[in-house]
Amino acid sequence: MERLKKFNWIIISLIVLACILTAGYVVLSHPGLLAKPVPDPETGIQNWITSVNNHDVQRLYQLLPDAIGKQVNESTFALANEDNPLFAPGLHFKNYTVIKKRVDGNAAQITVQIMLARPPTQNGTVLPDLPLVYTFLLSYEHGEWKIWEQE
């Protein structure tokens, strides 16, 4: 009887060891299992809207995909944005609605309608929000969604 208990204990130990080794093999052979999941690409749009609303040209430059950032340096980008009409006093984006969204791994194309709030006129007339449609190309790089407006 004692011998049977010892044998059962050895079998159970071998099964547990096999499970541990199998789990280790699966994790090592599929490193993506430990990787953080890619966030929704709409986070790139939200970051872009926040940066535009804050007139944060440096952050807008950081949000450029590598392919675009290599074509223009930050100071040239900042100069190009000095007269950005979206930076006019009193303008800001309020919210957006997704019209079309296509995601393929680390790439996305999203068309949105963004509501642009405008300041009151000189005589105090409140202007309705202006709906604008943008199509964004996004790529997941360096742990965040990089974004570029498609023309």
C-alpha positions in Angstrom: 0.0 0.0 0.0 2.8 2.4 0.9 4.5 1.5 -2.4 1.3 2.4 -4.3 1.1 5.8 -2.6 4.7 6.5 -3.5 4.0 5.5 -7.1 0.9 7.7 -7.3 2.9 10.6 -5.9 5.6 10.1 -8.6 3.0 10.0 -11.4 1.3 13.2 -10.1 4.7 14.9 -9.8 5.5 13.9 -13.4 2.2 15.2 -14.7 2.7 18.5 -12.9 6.2 18.8 -14.3 5.0 18.0 -17.8 2.3 20.7 -17.5 4.9 23.3 -16.4 7.3 22.4 -19.2 4.5 22.5 -21.8 3.4 26.0 -20.5 7.0 27.2 -20.6 7.4 26.0 -24.2 4.2 27.6 -25.4 5.2 30.9 -23.9 8.7 30.8 -25.2 7.6 29.8 -28.7 4.8 32.4 -28.9 6.3 35.6 -27.4 3.2 37.5 -28.4 1.4 35.9 -25.6 3.2 38.0 -23.1 3.0 41.2 -25.2 0.6 44.0 -24.2 -2.5 44.1 -26.4 -2.5 46.9 -29.0 -5.0 49.6 -27.8 -7.9 50.8 -29.9 -6.6 53.1 -32.7 -9.1 55.7 -31.6 -6.7 56.5 -28.8 -4.5 58.1 -31.6 -7.4 60.3 -32.6 -8.1 61.3 -29.1 -4.4 62.2 -28.6 -4.5 64.2 -31.8 -7.6 66.1 -30.8 -6.1 66.9 -27.3 -2.9 68.1 -29.0 -4.7 70.3 -31.5 -7.0 71.7 -28.7 -3.9 72.5 -26.6 -2.0 73.9 -29.6 0.8 71.5 -28.7 2.8 71.3 -31.9 5.6 69.3 -30.2 3.1 66.6 -29.3 1.6 66.7 -32.7 5.1 66.1 -34.1 5.6 63.1 -31.7 2.3 61.7 -33.0 3.6 61.5 -36.6 4.3 58.1 -38.0 8.0 57.4 -38.5 7.7 57.5 -42.3 6.3 61.1 -42.1 8.6 62.3 -39.3 11.6 61.3 -41.3 10.5 63.6 -44.1 10.3 66.8 -42.0 12.2 67.8 -38.8 10.4 69.2 -35.8 11.4 72.9 -36.3 10.1 72.8 -39.9 6.9 71.1 -38.7 6.5 73.8 -36.0 7.0 76.6 -38.6 4.4 75.0 -40.9 1.9 75.0 -38.0 2.4 78.6 -37.0 -0.6 79.7 -39.1 -2.6 76.5 -38.5 -6.3 77.7 -38.7 -7.2 75.1 -36.0 -5.1 77.1 -33.5 -7.2 80.2 -33.9 -8.5 81.6 -30.6 -11.7 80.2 -29.4 -11.7 77.1 -31.7 -11.6 73.7 -30.3 -12.7 70.2 -31.1 -15.5 68.9 -28.9 -16.2 65.3 -29.9 -16.1 62.9 -32.8 -18.2 60.2 -34.4 -16.6 57.3 -36.3 -18.0 57.1 -39.8 -15.8 54.2 -41.1 -13.1 52.2 -39.3 -10.7 49.6 -40.8 -8.0 48.1 -38.6 -5.5 45.6 -39.8 -3.0 44.7 -37.1 -0.8 47.7 -36.5 -2.4 49.8 -39.2 -5.8 51.6 -39.3 -7.8 54.0 -41.4 -10.5 55.8 -39.6 -12.9 58.4 -41.0 -14.5 60.6 -38.4 -16.8 63.5 -38.1 -15.4 65.9 -35.6 -17.4 68.8 -34.1 -15.5 72.1 -34.1 -16.7 74.6 -31.5 -16.4 78.2 -32.7 -16.3 81.4 -30.6 -19.3 83.7 -30.6 -19.2 86.5 -33.2 -18.3 90.1 -32.2 -22.0 90.9 -31.6 -22.3 87.8 -29.3 -24.1 85.5 -31.7 -23.4 81.9 -30.7 -22.4 79.9 -33.8 -23.3 76.3 -34.1 -20.6 73.7 -34.0 -19.1 73.0 -37.4 -18.9 69.3 -38.4 -15.6 68.5 -40.1 -14.8 65.1 -41.7 -11.3 63.8 -41.5 -9.8 60.5 -42.7 -6.8 59.4 -40.6 -4.2 56.9 -41.3 -2.8 55.4 -38.2 0.1 53.0 -37.4 1.0 51.5 -34.1 4.6 52.4 -33.4 6.7 52.7 -30.2 3.8 51.8 -28.0 1.2 54.2 -29.3 -0.9 55.0 -32.3 0.8 57.5 -34.6 -1.6 59.5 -36.8 -1.6 61.3 -40.1 -4.5 63.0 -41.9 -5.1 61.6 -45.3 -5.8 64.2 -47.9 
